[in-house]
Amino acid sequence: MEPTTTAAAAEGATTFPPFDPSLFASQLIWFALTFIALYIIMSRVALPRVQNVVERREATVKGDLEAAAINGNSAEAERASAEQAIAKARADARTTVEAMRAKVQAELGAEQEKAEAAIAKKIGEAEAKIADTRREGLAQVEGMAGDLAKAIVAKLTPNAGGGERKRA
């Protein structure tokens, strides 16, 4: 018979308890007490902790952004300094190269002048030697020309002791 008692109990409770209008007053009191207790716990314990975490995060982010800005500025300054150092090094290198080029050209010019002077001296000596050889050769040519002329005359003229040449 139990099935009938359960059915009778089910017939007596026709509405769901939270929706029963006779229970609204007690439900509202418990709702208010629970809400106030939860509000006090949240406002005194949980929310300050969350607020501290948010403030720390905000401070950390702000500090990181400031550090990044400072590091960015210092990196930019270092880059500019490096570019200036590179430009100075290039200018110094150019100056050194130009100075070395001028020094080498001066040394080459001095060496060339020495070489030209030595060549001019050798040319002068060679020309003097050629002139001496020419004079000697001309002097010998005059003597040889005279000897040759005598030899030619001697062959063309009859012998000095023999008279005239015989004609055939």
PyMOL commands that set and color helices and strands:
alter all, ss='L'
color gray80, all
select helices_A, chain A and resi 2-12+17-19+21-156
alter helices_A, ss='H'
color red, helices_A
deselect
rebuild
show_as cartoon
